[in-house]
């Protein structure tokens, strides 16, 4: 069993996966994914509730003042950076446009999403993974850190390179749950600061751990 497969299997056995996205309509889900950057889903839910209460819908943010949007999404953090992206999404996309994008092949759908300012490859992949179970394994900052520390990814490996390495070892049907479990592991154990290396089940093979001993 390869290292990536071992890590994924162990984490899937440890962590349950909350299907928080079930029942969330696609356009609101896209907003939630943008809001989730550098925060947790508890804060995202608070921000989404504020959007519903203040504007009624994502589309209504197209005509809203940026300060209003900032105030609504403040619980999710980085609100000054995220507000312009959300306003642009509201201006650019409608529920019908989202349906049209979701009907297209993966490459085309991803290109169309990433053509929107503020939506990068990771956000597009996460969105497609959750909305239509696209069999990709998006790489966020937590997953990237875990893979670099383990030695799976090199310092110069970019998003697509790391994603390809993971997808080469993780079966398609496990990629979504693996994505969620790896993020949780990166937040709770393999943290950016003060990682809990002594508690890590992979410290026997972790390059980072052995280098600092």
C-alpha positions as CSV (number, residue, x, y, z in Angstrom):
1,X,0.0,0.0,0.0
2,X,1.4,3.4,-1.0
3,X,1.9,6.2,1.5
4,X,-1.0,8.3,0.3
5,X,-3.4,5.3,0.3
6,X,-2.3,4.4,3.9
7,X,-2.9,8.0,5.1
8,X,-6.3,8.2,3.4
9,X,-7.5,4.8,4.7
10,X,-6.4,5.7,8.3
11,X,-8.1,9.1,8.3
12,X,-11.3,7.7,6.8
13,X,-11.4,5.2,9.6
14,X,-10.9,8.0,12.2
15,X,-13.1,10.8,11.0
16,X,-16.8,10.8,10.1
17,X,-17.8,12.9,7.2
18,X,-20.6,15.4,7.8
19,X,-22.6,16.0,4.6
20,X,-23.1,19.7,5.3
21,X,-23.7,20.4,1.6
22,X,-26.8,18.2,1.3
23,X,-29.8,20.2,0.2
24,X,-27.8,23.5,-0.4
25,X,-28.6,24.9,-3.8
26,X,-25.5,25.3,-6.1
27,X,-25.2,29.0,-6.2
28,X,-25.3,29.3,-2.4
29,X,-22.9,26.4,-2.2
30,X,-20.4,28.2,-4.4
31,X,-20.7,31.2,-2.0
32,X,-20.2,28.9,0.9
33,X,-17.0,27.5,-0.6
34,X,-15.6,31.0,-1.1
35,X,-16.5,31.9,2.5
36,X,-14.9,28.7,3.8
37,X,-11.3,29.9,3.0
38,X,-9.3,30.3,6.2
39,X,-12.3,29.4,8.5
40,X,-14.5,26.6,9.6
41,X,-18.0,25.6,8.5
42,X,-19.6,26.8,11.7
43,X,-18.6,30.4,10.7
44,X,-19.6,29.8,7.1
45,X,-23.1,28.8,8.2
46,X,-23.4,32.0,10.2
47,X,-22.3,34.1,7.3
48,X,-24.7,32.3,4.9
49,X,-27.6,32.8,7.3
50,X,-26.7,36.5,7.4
51,X,-26.8,36.7,3.6
52,X,-30.3,35.1,3.6
53,X,-31.6,37.4,6.2
54,X,-30.1,40.6,4.9
55,X,-30.4,40.1,1.1
56,X,-32.8,37.2,0.6
57,X,-30.7,35.5,-2.0
58,X,-27.2,35.4,-3.5
59,X,-28.3,37.2,-6.6
60,X,-29.5,40.2,-4.6
61,X,-25.9,40.9,-3.5
62,X,-25.2,42.1,-7.1
63,X,-26.8,45.4,-6.2
64,X,-25.7,45.6,-2.6
65,X,-23.1,47.9,-1.2
66,X,-19.7,46.2,-0.5
67,X,-19.9,47.4,3.1
68,X,-23.3,45.6,3.5
69,X,-21.8,42.4,2.2
70,X,-18.7,42.8,4.4
71,X,-20.9,43.1,7.5
72,X,-23.0,40.1,6.6
73,X,-20.0,37.8,6.0
74,X,-17.9,39.1,8.9
75,X,-18.3,35.8,10.9
76,X,-16.4,34.0,8.1
77,X,-13.3,36.2,8.4
78,X,-11.3,37.9,5.7
79,X,-14.5,39.7,4.9
80,X,-12.9,42.6,3.0
81,X,-11.2,40.2,0.6
82,X,-14.2,37.9,0.2
83,X,-16.9,40.6,-0.3
84,X,-15.8,41.7,-3.8
85,X,-15.6,38.1,-5.0
86,X,-19.1,37.4,-3.7
87,X,-20.4,40.6,-5.3
88,X,-18.8,39.6,-8.6
89,X,-20.3,36.1,-8.4
90,X,-23.7,37.5,-7.8
91,X,-23.3,39.8,-10.8
92,X,-21.9,37.1,-13.1
93,X,-23.9,34.0,-12.2
94,X,-27.5,33.1,-11.9
95,X,-29.1,29.8,-10.9
96,X,-29.8,29.1,-14.6
97,X,-26.2,29.9,-15.5
98,X,-24.9,27.5,-12.8
99,X,-27.1,24.8,-14.2
100,X,-25.7,25.4,-17.6
101,X,-22.1,25.2,-16.3
102,X,-22.9,22.0,-14.4
103,X,-24.1,20.3,-17.6
104,X,-20.8,20.7,-19.3
105,X,-17.8,18.3,-19.3
106,X,-15.3,18.7,-16.4
107,X,-12.6,20.6,-18.2
108,X,-15.1,23.0,-19.8
109,X,-17.0,23.6,-16.6
110,X,-13.8,24.2,-14.7
111,X,-12.5,26.7,-17.3
112,X,-15.7,28.6,-17.2
113,X,-15.8,28.8,-13.4
114,X,-12.1,29.9,-13.1
115,X,-12.7,32.6,-15.7
116,X,-14.7,34.4,-13.0
117,X,-12.5,36.7,-10.9
118,X,-12.0,35.2,-7.4
119,X,-12.6,31.6,-8.3
120,X,-9.4,29.5,-8.6
121,X,-8.8,25.9,-9.5
122,X,-9.4,24.6,-6.0
123,X,-12.7,26.5,-5.5
124,X,-13.9,25.2,-8.9
125,X,-12.9,21.6,-8.1
126,X,-14.5,21.7,-4.7
127,X,-17.7,23.1,-6.2
128,X,-17.9,20.5,-8.9
129,X,-17.0,17.7,-6.4
130,X,-19.9,18.7,-4.1
131,X,-22.5,19.6,-6.7
132,X,-22.2,16.7,-9.1
133,X,-19.8,14.3,-7.3
134,X,-17.0,15.1,-9.8
135,X,-14.3,12.5,-9.0
136,X,-11.5,14.9,-8.2
137,X,-9.5,15.5,-5.0
138,X,-9.1,19.2,-4.5
139,X,-6.0,20.4,-2.6
140,X,-6.3,23.2,-0.1
141,X,-3.6,24.7,2.1
142,X,-4.0,22.1,4.7
143,X,-3.7,19.1,2.3
144,X,-0.7,20.8,0.6
145,X,1.0,21.2,3.9
146,X,0.4,17.5,4.9
147,X,1.6,16.2,1.6
148,X,4.8,18.4,1.7
149,X,5.6,17.3,5.3
150,X,5.1,13.7,4.4
151,X,7.4,14.1,1.4
152,X,4.7,13.2,-1.1
153,X,4.8,16.7,-2.6
154,X,7.9,18.7,-3.4
155,X,8.4,22.4,-2.5
156,X,7.8,23.4,-6.1
157,X,4.8,21.2,-6.8
158,X,1.8,23.3,-7.8
159,X,-1.9,22.7,-7.2
160,X,-2.4,20.5,-10.3
161,X,0.7,18.4,-9.6
162,X,-0.2,17.6,-6.0
163,X,-3.8,16.8,-7.1
164,X,-2.6,14.4,-9.7
165,X,-0.3,12.6,-7.2
166,X,-3.3,12.2,-4.8
167,X,-5.7,11.1,-7.5
168,X,-3.2,8.5,-8.7
169,X,-3.5,6.6,-5.4
170,X,-7.0,7.4,-4.1
171,X,-9.9,5.6,-5.8
172,X,-12.5,7.9,-7.4
173,X,-15.2,6.9,-5.0
174,X,-13.1,7.9,-2.0
175,X,-11.8,11.2,-3.2
176,X,-14.5,13.5,-1.8
177,X,-14.4,12.0,1.7
178,X,-10.6,11.9,1.5
179,X,-10.5,15.6,0.8
180,X,-12.7,16.3,3.9
181,X,-10.7,14.0,6.1
182,X,-7.3,15.4,5.1
183,X,-8.5,18.9,5.8
184,X,-9.6,17.9,9.2
185,X,-6.3,16.2,9.9
186,X,-4.4,19.3,8.7
187,X,-6.5,21.5,11.0
188,X,-6.4,19.3,14.1
189,X,-3.1,17.4,14.0
190,X,-0.8,18.5,11.2
191,X,-1.3,22.1,12.0
192,X,0.7,25.0,10.4
193,X,1.9,26.0,13.9
194,X,2.6,23.6,16.7
195,X,1.7,20.4,14.9
196,X,0.9,17.5,17.2
197,X,3.7,15.3,15.8
198,X,3.8,13.0,18.8
199,X,0.1,12.1,18.3
200,X,0.4,11.7,14.5
201,X,-0.1,8.1,13.3
202,X,2.3,8.8,10.4
203,X,5.3,10.1,12.2
204,X,7.2,7.0,11.4
205,X,7.3,8.0,7.8
206,X,7.0,11.8,8.0
207,X,10.0,13.7,6.6
208,X,9.1,16.8,8.6
209,X,9.0,15.0,11.9
210,X,12.3,13.2,11.4
211,X,14.1,16.3,10.1
212,X,13.3,18.3,13.3
213,X,14.2,15.5,15.8
